Amino acid sequence: MKIAFIGLGNMGGGMAANLVKAGHSVSAFDLSEAALVKADENGCQTFSSVSEAVAEAEAVVSMLPNGKIVERVYEDDVIGHA
C-alpha cells in the first residue's frame, strides 16, 4: 500500500520505518531536515511538502503535535491533493 506519513518526530519516525519494514511504500514529510534524513535512511521516500507526499497516497497517516496543526495541514495540504 502507498502510505503518506506526515510528522516524523519521536513517534512518527519509528512508525513510518515499521510500515516500510512491513512492505509498504511510505512517502514522508516533516519540517525537520534531520527527521527527513533518518526517514530516507529507513527506506521512506521523502518530500519537501505535504502536498507532494500525499499526491500518490492510498492512505495518509499524521503524527502531529496538536489538533490545530492537524486541522491546518489537512485543510491546506491533504484534502484535494491525496
C-alpha positions in Angstrom: 0.0 0.0 0.0 1.2 3.6 -0.7 1.1 5.5 2.6 1.9 9.1 3.2 3.3 9.8 6.7 3.2 13.4 8.0 5.2 14.1 11.1 8.4 12.1 11.7 9.2 13.0 15.3 9.6 10.8 18.3 6.7 8.5 17.5 6.1 9.1 13.8 9.6 8.3 12.6 9.5 4.8 14.1 6.0 4.2 12.9 6.9 5.1 9.3 10.0 2.9 9.5 7.9 0.0 10.7 5.5 0.5 7.8 8.4 0.2 5.4 9.6 -3.0 7.2 6.1 -4.4 6.7 6.4 -3.9 2.9 4.5 -0.7 2.4 5.7 2.2 0.2 5.9 5.3 2.5 6.1 8.9 1.3 7.2 11.0 4.2 7.2 14.7 5.2 8.5 16.6 8.2 9.7 20.2 8.9 12.9 18.8 10.3 15.7 18.1 7.9 17.2 15.6 10.3 13.9 13.7 10.6 13.8 13.5 6.8 17.3 12.2 6.5 16.6 9.5 9.1 13.3 8.6 7.2 15.3 8.3 4.0 17.8 6.0 5.7 14.9 3.9 6.9 13.5 3.4 3.4 10.9 6.1 3.1 10.7 8.4 0.1 10.9 11.9 1.5 9.3 15.1 0.1 9.7 18.8 0.7 6.0 19.4 1.1 2.9 17.7 2.4 1.0 18.0 -0.9 3.9 16.2 -2.7 4.0 13.5 -0.1 0.2 12.8 -0.3 -0.1 13.1 -4.1 0.0 9.3 -4.9 -1.1 8.0 -1.4 -3.8 5.5 -0.8 -3.8 6.4 2.9 -2.5 9.3 4.9 -1.2 9.0 8.5 -0.3 12.0 10.6 1.6 12.2 13.9 1.5 15.9 14.7 1.7 17.8 18.0 -1.8 19.1 18.3 -5.3 19.3 16.8 -4.9 22.8 15.4 -1.9 21.8 13.4 -3.6 18.6 12.2 -6.6 20.7 11.1 -4.5 23.2 9.2 -2.4 20.6 7.5 -5.4 18.6 6.3 -7.3 21.6 5.2 -4.4 23.3 3.4 -2.3 20.3 2.1 -4.1 17.0 2.3 -7.7 17.5 1.1 -7.7 17.9 -2.6 -4.1 16.6 -3.0 -4.4 12.9 -2.0 
